[in-house]
Each structure stands twice: as C-alpha cells, then as structure tokens.
Amino acid sequence: MMESVFSSTKKMVPFAQFSVLFVLCTTAWADSQQYSVKGMVMKVDAAHDTVIVSCSAIAGYMDAMVMPFKVRDTKELENLLPGVTVGFTLVVENDASHVENIQVLPYEGLEVDPLTARRLRLMNQTIEHTSATTSVKSLAIGDRVPDFKLLDQTGRRVALSKFAGRVVALNFIYTRCALPDFCFRSSNHFRQLQKRFQKQLGSDLVLLTVSFDPTHDRPDVLLKYAAIWKADPRSWHFLTGSTSDVQRVCSLFSLDAFQDEGLLNHSLHTAIIDRSGKLVANIEGNQFSAEQLGDLVQTFVDRH
C-alpha cells in the first residue's frame, strides 16, 4: 500500500489501488461480500462519486484506516460534511467495490437521563428571551468565525485573529467535570493532537480549549489543569474571560451548559477553523476517536 499524507499510523489507500487490492483478494468469491462500516467523513468528492472516511476497524477484515469509497448513486453524498459520523454498507464484488445506504449517525446526547437533554434545551429557549449574549447566532459550516478575545492560562489576552493563516482546533471543557467520557476525553483528544502534530503546532495548527465555567476557571486554575495535559502554552491555549465573553463564544459554536446542583450539565462540541478563518467542522458529542479527529485536522493542515 502507498502511504498517504496522513501522518498517523494509518494508511490511506488511493481508490484505484484499493479496487485492485479487492480484486486480488476476492477473485475466488462467487458472491459479493457485505460489511457494516462506521467512521468519520474526511472529505466528499462528488465529482468523482467518492467519499473519504476515517473508518473504525472491520473485525476480521480490515484495520482502522483512512479510505476512499466509491458510491454508485451520487445522492448518497448529499448532506455529508467533514466531521460527521456515518454508517454504511461496504459491498465487495469480484471486480469492484462500492458503498451504499450511507446514513449520518446523529449524536444522541451524553446525558444518562434523557430528561437532562430536554431540560438543557428548555433552559436555553427561556434564556434566549431574556439575555442578549445568548441571542448570538450559531455559526454554520462555511461561515467566517468572528474575532473574540479571552484570557489564557498564563493570564495573557488571546485573540482568535492572532492565528490567521493557521488551522485552529477548538473545544470546550470545565475543570471540575468529574466524568471521564466528558471533558477529560475532550482534553485527552487534544493531548493526542499535540503529540501527533508536534512539528506543526504553532506554525500550522493551534489548539484552543475554552472553559464554559469562567467564574471558577480563572487563569490560575487553568494553568494547573493545563499542566495535567503537558500543554505547551505557546500553541495550546486554555481560555477564560468574563461570563458574557465566554457565553458569546459558546453560542457561536452551539455549546450549551447550565448549573445543576453544583455541577454543570453541558453538551460537547469540537470545532475546526481553517486557515482562512472559516468554520469547516463542528463535531457534536464524543462518539469519535482521537485518531479520527487527528485525521480530520490533517486534511485541513495539508491545505495551503
């Protein structure tokens, strides 16, 4: 296999070579083989009837890897955007392969109690009528991200505009989050990005982690939290600020949070801003791996 531009342990196989590989492996098969596949969309190439996906492993068949897949019906590619999680059927025949029945897998929410999600939405609907900060319109994919300024873990004021010409990955946490599959997982994903893109950090890629608990998470608290992740303050900024400034940033990226018995119930969002300052991905939830996030970031880092 030919190694791709992706700088992870995965391999990305060019589609032509991928098809030849399947031909060699399936010439003895009389009937087509079908596999259920799940992964994150990296890129959609409608002109060539192809979608590139960072796939989870297919048990007994294929390791996790970035792979281009052909579709027979271009309608299958509609509504697919980088960062969405999809499920589909891979059909392998004697002389070709394709995918079908592509479905975007919606994020169902992290809350153990489904009533929590409904409470969150109801709270936000109520607040929207009483607060100017929450009236900020959430960004759509392709929108230019407006500038904002917050304080990082060293107490320095950091403006998004400072990183023009670089890819920015942005997520949200609060330091008192106690569950390992919430903020801890999000922070660990960024730690893996820091390792994978060590050579590009600062020059091509910047990491921003915004706390949505600005009352507690002041710079000194974030400095201690950043140390847990061995974050380089020159390229991974943990951000806080006034309540209104933080709420504005949260609203831009559709991040919801509200107090509940001393803790915070919240959604999860991980966003990617490209070199031109446009929002190119806004992933909801935690149903993706650090490696898949890295593959997605790689696609935009490689674009100059």
C-alpha positions in Angstrom: 0.0 0.0 0.0 1.1 3.5 -0.7 1.5 5.7 2.4 -0.7 8.8 2.4 -0.1 12.3 3.5 -1.7 11.5 6.8 1.0 11.5 9.5 -0.6 8.8 11.7 -0.1 5.1 11.9 -3.0 4.6 9.5 -2.6 4.1 5.8 -4.7 5.7 3.2 -5.1 3.7 0.0 -5.7 5.5 -3.3 -9.1 4.4 -4.7 -7.6 2.8 -7.9 -5.1 0.8 -5.9 -7.8 0.0 -3.3 -10.0 -1.5 -6.1 -7.2 -3.6 -7.5 -6.5 -4.9 -4.0 -10.0 -6.0 -3.6 -10.0 -7.7 -7.0 -6.9 -9.7 -6.0 -8.5 -10.7 -2.7 -11.9 -11.6 -4.0 -11.3 -13.4 -7.3 -12.2 -16.7 -5.7 -15.5 -15.4 -4.3 -18.6 -16.2 -6.3 -20.9 -13.8 -4.5 -20.4 -10.2 -3.2 -19.4 -9.7 0.4 -21.0 -7.0 2.6 -19.6 -5.3 5.7 -21.1 -2.8 8.1 -18.8 0.1 8.5 -18.7 3.2 10.7 -16.4 6.2 10.5 -15.9 9.9 10.3 -16.2 11.8 7.0 -12.9 13.5 6.0 -13.8 14.8 2.5 -16.6 14.5 -0.1 -15.6 14.4 -3.7 -18.9 14.4 -5.6 -17.2 15.0 -8.9 -15.7 11.5 -8.6 -18.5 9.8 -6.7 -16.2 9.3 -3.8 -16.2 9.9 0.0 -13.1 9.7 2.1 -13.8 8.2 5.6 -11.6 7.5 8.6 -13.0 4.1 9.4 -13.2 2.0 12.5 -11.7 -1.5 12.2 -13.9 -4.1 10.5 -13.4 -7.2 12.6 -11.6 -10.0 10.8 -11.3 -8.0 7.6 -9.7 -4.5 7.8 -7.8 -2.4 10.3 -8.9 1.1 11.1 -7.7 3.4 8.3 -8.5 6.4 6.1 -10.1 5.1 3.0 -11.8 6.5 -0.2 -15.1 4.8 -1.0 -17.0 4.8 -4.3 -20.7 5.3 -4.5 -23.0 4.3 -7.4 -25.6 6.9 -6.6 -24.3 10.4 -6.0 -27.4 11.2 -3.9 -25.7 9.1 -1.2 -23.2 12.0 -0.8 -25.8 14.7 -0.1 -25.7 16.3 3.3 -22.3 14.8 4.1 -19.9 17.2 5.7 -16.4 16.8 7.2 -16.6 15.7 10.8 -20.0 13.9 10.6 -20.2 10.3 11.8 -21.6 7.9 9.2 -22.6 4.3 9.0 -22.8 2.4 5.6 -22.6 -0.9 3.9 -19.4 -1.8 2.0 -20.1 -4.1 -0.9 -17.1 -6.1 -2.3 -17.7 -7.9 -5.6 -15.4 -9.9 -7.8 -14.1 -7.0 -9.8 -15.1 -3.8 -7.9 -16.4 -2.4 -4.6 -18.7 0.4 -3.6 -20.7 1.6 -0.6 -24.4 2.1 -0.2 -27.0 3.0 2.4 -24.9 5.8 3.9 -26.6 7.2 7.0 -25.5 10.2 9.1 -25.5 8.9 12.7 -26.9 11.7 14.8 -25.5 12.4 18.2 -28.0 11.2 20.8 -26.5 13.1 23.8 -24.2 12.1 26.6 -26.7 12.5 29.5 -27.5 9.4 31.4 -31.0 10.7 32.0 -32.7 11.8 28.7 -34.7 14.4 30.7 -31.4 16.3 31.2 -31.1 17.0 27.4 -34.7 18.3 27.3 -34.0 20.5 30.4 -31.0 21.9 28.7 -32.9 22.8 25.6 -35.8 24.3 27.6 -33.4 26.4 29.7 -31.7 27.8 26.6 -35.1 28.6 25.0 -36.1 30.5 28.1 -32.8 32.4 28.4 -32.9 33.4 24.7 -35.8 35.7 25.5 -34.0 37.4 28.4 -30.3 37.5 27.5 -28.6 39.4 24.7 -25.5 37.2 24.9 -27.4 34.0 24.0 -29.0 35.7 21.0 -25.7 35.3 19.2 -26.5 33.2 16.1 -24.7 29.9 16.0 -22.3 29.6 13.1 -23.0 27.3 10.1 -20.3 25.4 8.3 -18.6 27.7 5.9 -19.3 30.9 8.0 -16.4 33.1 8.8 -15.7 33.0 12.6 -15.9 36.5 14.2 -12.9 37.5 16.3 -13.0 37.1 20.0 -10.6 37.8 22.9 -10.2 35.7 26.0 -7.5 35.1 28.7 -5.3 32.1 28.5 -3.8 30.0 31.3 -0.8 32.5 31.6 -3.1 35.5 32.0 -2.4 36.8 28.5 -5.2 38.1 26.3 -5.5 36.0 23.3 -7.4 37.0 20.1 -8.6 34.5 17.5 -7.4 36.8 14.8 -3.8 36.3 16.1 -3.9 32.9 14.4 -4.9 34.0 10.9 -3.3 31.7 8.3 -3.3 28.7 10.7 -5.7 25.9 11.3 -7.4 26.2 14.7 -8.9 23.3 16.6 -11.3 24.4 19.4 -13.1 22.5 22.1 -14.9 23.2 25.4 -14.4 21.9 29.0 -14.7 22.9 32.6 -12.1 21.7 35.1 -14.4 20.3 37.7 -16.0 17.9 35.3 -15.9 14.5 37.0 -16.8 12.0 34.3 -14.0 10.5 32.2 -16.1 10.4 29.0 -16.9 14.1 29.0 -14.3 16.9 29.4 -11.5 14.5 30.3 -12.0 12.7 27.0 -12.1 16.0 25.1 -8.9 17.2 26.7 -7.2 13.9 26.0 -8.1 14.1 22.4 -6.3 17.4 22.2 -3.3 16.0 24.0 -3.1 13.4 21.3 -3.3 16.1 18.7 -0.4 17.9 20.5 1.6 14.7 20.1 0.7 13.9 16.5 1.2 17.5 15.2 4.2 18.3 17.3 6.1 19.7 14.3 3.2 21.7 13.0 2.0 23.2 16.3 2.3 26.9 16.4 3.2 27.3 12.7 0.3 25.4 11.1 -2.0 24.4 13.9 -3.2 26.0 17.2 -5.3 24.4 19.9 -7.9 26.4 21.9 -9.7 25.0 24.9 -12.5 27.2 26.2 -13.8 26.8 29.8 -17.6 27.4 30.0 -17.2 27.8 33.8 -15.5 31.3 33.9 -16.5 32.0 37.5 -14.4 29.1 38.8 -11.9 28.5 35.9 -9.7 31.6 36.1 -6.2 31.6 34.6 -4.5 30.2 37.7 -6.9 27.3 37.8 -6.5 26.7 34.0 -2.7 26.8 34.4 -2.8 23.8 36.8 -5.3 22.0 34.6 -3.1 22.6 31.5 -0.2 21.1 33.4 -2.0 17.8 33.7 -2.0 17.6 29.9 1.5 18.9 29.5 0.1 21.6 27.3 2.6 24.0 25.6 1.1 27.5 26.3 2.6 28.7 23.1 0.3 26.5 21.0 -2.4 25.1 23.3 -4.3 27.9 25.0 -6.8 27.2 27.8 -9.2 30.2 27.7 -11.5 32.0 30.1 -12.9 35.5 30.5 -15.9 37.4 31.5 -19.2 35.5 31.6 -20.6 37.5 28.7 -17.5 37.0 26.6 -17.4 33.2 27.3 -21.1 32.8 26.6 -20.7 34.6 23.3 -18.1 32.1 22.2 -20.1 29.2 23.4 -23.1 30.4 21.5 -21.1 30.8 18.3 -20.3 27.0 18.4 -23.7 25.8 19.8 -22.2 24.8 23.1 -24.9 24.6 25.9 -24.3 24.5 29.6 -26.3 25.2 32.8 -25.9 24.7 36.5 -27.5 21.7 38.1 -26.9 21.0 41.9 -23.4 22.5 41.9 -22.3 20.8 38.7 -22.7 21.7 35.1 -24.8 19.8 32.5 -23.4 20.5 29.1 -23.1 19.5 25.5 -19.8 18.8 23.8 -18.5 20.4 20.6 -15.2 20.3 18.9 -14.7 22.8 16.1 -12.1 23.3 13.3 -11.4 26.6 11.7 -9.4 26.7 8.5 -6.6 28.9 7.5 -9.0 31.5 6.0 -10.9 31.8 9.3 -14.0 29.8 8.2 -15.7 27.1 10.3 -15.2 23.8 8.4 -16.3 21.3 11.1 -18.3 21.4 14.3 -18.5 17.9 15.8 -21.1 17.3 18.4 -20.5 14.8 21.2 -17.7 12.3 21.9 -18.5 9.5 19.5 -15.2 9.6 17.7 -11.6 8.7 18.5 -8.6 10.9 18.9 -7.2 9.3 15.8 -10.3 10.2 13.7 -10.1 13.8 15.0 -6.4 13.9 14.0 -7.2 12.6 10.5 -9.8 15.3 10.1 -7.4 18.0 11.3 -4.8 16.6 9.0 -7.0 17.2 5.9 -7.1 21.0 6.7 -3.5 21.3 7.9 -2.4 19.9 4.5 -4.4 22.5 2.6 -2.2 25.6 1.9 
